[in-house]
Amino acid sequence: MEAGRKAEEVGRELGVSKHTLYAWRAKYGGLEKDDLKRVKDLEEESRRLKSLVAPSVPNRGAIGTQWQPFFLAIRCLA
């Protein structure tokens, strides 16, 4: 890890496993500070938009058996 510290030591300090640290490094390692902020902002916007859209998407379990042939036909046509 950076500055000669071991991954286990840094992970213990942050409360995450060394595997999580390596995953973070693989995902964010080459990013500059501004790029990292942009990625985090985009991820937050994505979460916000998903929460807005999710209530309008019908729950498949609540559709009922009367509509299943209709949705099956649509899936076959796609």
C-alpha positions as CSV (number, residue, x, y, z in Angstrom):
1,M,0.0,0.0,0.0
2,E,1.0,3.6,-0.1
3,A,3.8,4.9,2.1
4,G,5.0,1.3,2.8
5,R,2.0,0.5,5.1
6,K,0.5,-3.0,4.9
7,A,-3.0,-3.5,3.5
8,E,-4.0,-5.2,6.8
9,E,-3.0,-2.2,8.8
10,V,-4.8,0.3,6.6
11,G,-7.9,-1.9,6.5
12,R,-8.0,-2.3,10.2
13,E,-7.8,1.5,10.6
14,L,-10.6,2.0,8.1
15,G,-12.7,-1.0,9.3
16,V,-12.6,-2.9,6.0
17,S,-10.8,-6.0,4.7
18,K,-7.6,-5.9,2.7
19,H,-9.6,-7.4,-0.2
20,T,-11.9,-4.3,-0.1
21,L,-8.9,-2.1,-0.2
22,Y,-7.5,-3.9,-3.3
23,A,-10.9,-3.6,-5.0
24,W,-11.0,0.1,-4.3
25,R,-7.5,0.5,-5.6
26,A,-8.4,-1.3,-8.8
27,K,-11.6,0.8,-9.2
28,Y,-10.3,4.2,-8.2
29,G,-6.5,3.9,-8.3
30,G,-5.8,5.9,-11.4
31,L,-8.2,8.7,-10.7
32,E,-7.3,12.2,-9.8
33,K,-9.1,13.9,-6.9
34,D,-11.4,15.8,-9.3
35,D,-12.2,12.6,-11.2
36,L,-13.0,10.8,-8.0
37,K,-15.4,13.5,-6.9
38,R,-17.1,13.4,-10.3
39,V,-17.5,9.6,-10.1
40,K,-19.0,9.9,-6.6
41,D,-21.4,12.7,-7.7
42,L,-22.5,10.6,-10.7
43,E,-23.1,7.5,-8.5
44,E,-25.1,9.6,-6.1
45,E,-27.2,11.1,-8.9
46,S,-27.8,7.5,-10.2
47,R,-29.0,6.4,-6.8
48,R,-31.3,9.4,-6.6
49,L,-32.8,8.8,-10.1
50,K,-33.3,5.1,-9.4
51,S,-35.2,6.0,-6.3
52,L,-37.5,8.3,-8.3
53,V,-38.1,5.6,-11.0
54,A,-38.5,2.6,-8.7
55,P,-42.0,3.4,-7.4
56,S,-43.3,3.6,-11.0
57,V,-42.0,0.2,-12.1
58,P,-44.6,-2.5,-11.4
59,N,-43.8,-5.3,-9.0
60,R,-43.8,-8.5,-11.0
61,G,-45.2,-10.4,-8.1
62,A,-48.2,-8.0,-7.9
63,I,-49.2,-8.3,-11.5
64,G,-51.2,-11.5,-11.1
65,T,-51.7,-14.4,-13.4
66,Q,-54.2,-12.7,-15.7
67,W,-51.4,-10.5,-17.2
68,Q,-48.8,-13.2,-17.5
69,P,-49.7,-14.3,-21.1
70,F,-49.6,-10.7,-22.3
71,F,-46.1,-10.2,-20.8
72,L,-44.9,-13.6,-22.2
73,A,-46.1,-12.6,-25.7
74,I,-44.2,-9.3,-25.4
75,R,-41.1,-11.0,-24.3
76,C,-41.3,-13.5,-27.3
77,L,-41.7,-10.6,-29.8
78,A,-38.7,-8.7,-28.4
